[in-house]
């Protein structure tokens, strides 16, 4: 039957004294740096995704407003550009 020598006993005791992964100082420092960076990147990507419209089939939801003239006549001048924000009362034509 094999017997344990003093050198074998120190190897076993060194393994027993090893800290769990979540208590190691290097792991804690790396986590303190890596977790906020990952959260920041996630927030940046989510903000980009929520403010940009993307479509694979070329259909986009839009608000459509029907415009009809109150008087008959020809358009002489156009006072707005494409996709320009206008307020109530701004001249359009």
N, C-alpha and C positions, 0 to 999 in steps of 0.2 A: 504494500500500500504506500503511495507517495506521501511524503510529508511536506508541509509548507516551510520554506526557509524564511529568513528575515527579509530578504529582497522581495519575495512574493507577497509578504504581508504589507510592505510599503506600497506596492502597486495597488493592492485592493484598497488600502486606506486613502490613497490619492484619488481614486475614482469615487469613493464615498464622499470626499470633501468637495468635489466639484459642484459649483453652484448651478441651479437650474438656469435655463436659457434666459428667462425673463428677469432674472436678478443679476445678470452679468453687466458690469458698467459699460463695456463697449457696445453691447446690444441696446442698452438704454440710451446712450448718446446718439447712436445711429438712428434709433426710432424717433428721438426728439427732433432730429433734423429731417428725416425722411417723411414722417407722417404729415407735418404742415405743408411740405412741398407737394405731396400727393393731393392733399385737400385743396390747395391753391390751384393746381392744374385741373382738378375735377371741376372746381367752381368756374374757372376760365372756359373750359370746354362746354359746360352746361349753359353758361351765359351766351356763348357763341351760338349754340344750337337753338336756344330759345328766342334769339333776336334775328335769326336769318331763316328765310323760307327756302326749303329744299324740296324738289320734286323729281321723281323719276319718269312720270308719265306726262309732263308738261301741263298739268292742271293745277291751278292755284286758287284758293278761296279768295274772293274779293267782294267788296261792297260796291254795288252798282247803283247809280243814281240816275233816274230818268230826268232829262231836261227837256222842257218844251218852251217855245217862245210865247210871250204874252201878246206880241204884235207880229204881224207879217212883215218880212223885209229881208234884205241881203246883209250878210256879215261884212262890215267894212274893215274892222281891226280886231285882232285877237290879243287880249291883254294878259294872258297867262301862258306859261310853258308846260310841257308835258310833265306830269307828276309833281307839279308845284302845289304846295299847301295854300289853300285860300280860306278866308274867313267869310262869315255872313256879311253881305253888303259890298264885297269887293267886285269891281266890274270884271266880267269875263270876256264879253264880246263888245 
